[in-house]
């Protein structure tokens, strides 16, 4: 019995999830989270509400990039 579902395609490659537990990875949710973020831009919308009081001369990463990294990191460790 197969419980495999294709999430999306990248060119000629399909990205699938398999719930048979023969191969387990904690990174599977990151693929889904990134796809949801790409479609709905929720992190971008939240980052627009965060004040950025940093000196712009020293900014390397935007609030959006910082928030995205934090959300993905928390998801991967939890």
NORFENDA-V303587 format. One record per residue. N is the residue number from 1. PSI is psi in whole degrees, -180 to 180 (none if undefined). OMEGA is omega as a letter, one per 20 degrees, with the letter a starting at -180 (999 if undefined). BURIAL is 1 if it has 16 or more other ideal C-beta (glycine too) atoms within 10 Angstrom, else 0. Layout:
BEGIN
n=N psi=PSI omega=OMEGA burial=BURIAL
n=N psi=PSI omega=OMEGA burial=BURIAL
END
This chain:
BEGIN
n=1 psi=132 omega=a burial=0
n=2 psi=134 omega=r burial=0
n=3 psi=42 omega=a burial=0
n=4 psi=133 omega=r burial=0
n=5 psi=134 omega=r burial=0
n=6 psi=125 omega=r burial=0
n=7 psi=-50 omega=a burial=0
n=8 psi=175 omega=a burial=0
n=9 psi=140 omega=r burial=0
n=10 psi=99 omega=a burial=0
n=11 psi=-121 omega=r burial=0
n=12 psi=5 omega=a burial=0
n=13 psi=132 omega=r burial=0
n=14 psi=143 omega=r burial=0
n=15 psi=119 omega=a burial=0
n=16 psi=158 omega=r burial=0
n=17 psi=145 omega=a burial=0
n=18 psi=120 omega=a burial=0
n=19 psi=23 omega=a burial=0
n=20 psi=-10 omega=r burial=0
n=21 psi=15 omega=r burial=0
n=22 psi=-32 omega=r burial=0
n=23 psi=116 omega=a burial=0
n=24 psi=135 omega=r burial=0
n=25 psi=139 omega=r burial=0
n=26 psi=-6 omega=a burial=0
n=27 psi=-6 omega=a burial=0
n=28 psi=-35 omega=a burial=0
n=29 psi=-25 omega=r burial=0
n=30 psi=-37 omega=r burial=0
n=31 psi=-46 omega=r burial=0
n=32 psi=-43 omega=r burial=0
n=33 psi=-42 omega=r burial=1
n=34 psi=-39 omega=r burial=0
n=35 psi=-43 omega=r burial=0
n=36 psi=-42 omega=r burial=0
n=37 psi=-42 omega=r burial=0
n=38 psi=-37 omega=a burial=0
n=39 psi=-45 omega=a burial=0
n=40 psi=-17 omega=r burial=0
n=41 psi=40 omega=a burial=0
n=42 psi=-41 omega=r burial=0
n=43 psi=-40 omega=r burial=1
n=44 psi=-45 omega=a burial=0
n=45 psi=-42 omega=r burial=0
n=46 psi=-39 omega=a burial=0
n=47 psi=-25 omega=r burial=1
n=48 psi=-22 omega=a burial=0
n=49 psi=-11 omega=a burial=0
n=50 psi=123 omega=r burial=0
n=51 psi=143 omega=r burial=0
n=52 psi=98 omega=a burial=0
n=53 psi=11 omega=a burial=0
n=54 psi=155 omega=r burial=0
n=55 psi=119 omega=a burial=0
n=56 psi=-21 omega=r burial=0
n=57 psi=-23 omega=a burial=0
n=58 psi=10 omega=a burial=0
n=59 psi=125 omega=r burial=0
n=60 psi=-41 omega=a burial=0
n=61 psi=136 omega=r burial=0
n=62 psi=165 omega=r burial=0
n=63 psi=-37 omega=r burial=1
n=64 psi=-47 omega=a burial=1
n=65 psi=-41 omega=r burial=0
n=66 psi=-45 omega=a burial=0
n=67 psi=-42 omega=r burial=1
n=68 psi=-44 omega=r burial=1
n=69 psi=-42 omega=a burial=0
n=70 psi=-45 omega=a burial=0
n=71 psi=-45 omega=a burial=0
n=72 psi=-37 omega=r burial=1
n=73 psi=-45 omega=r burial=0
n=74 psi=-41 omega=r burial=0
n=75 psi=-38 omega=a burial=0
n=76 psi=-26 omega=a burial=0
n=77 psi=-18 omega=a burial=0
n=78 psi=none omega=999 burial=0
END
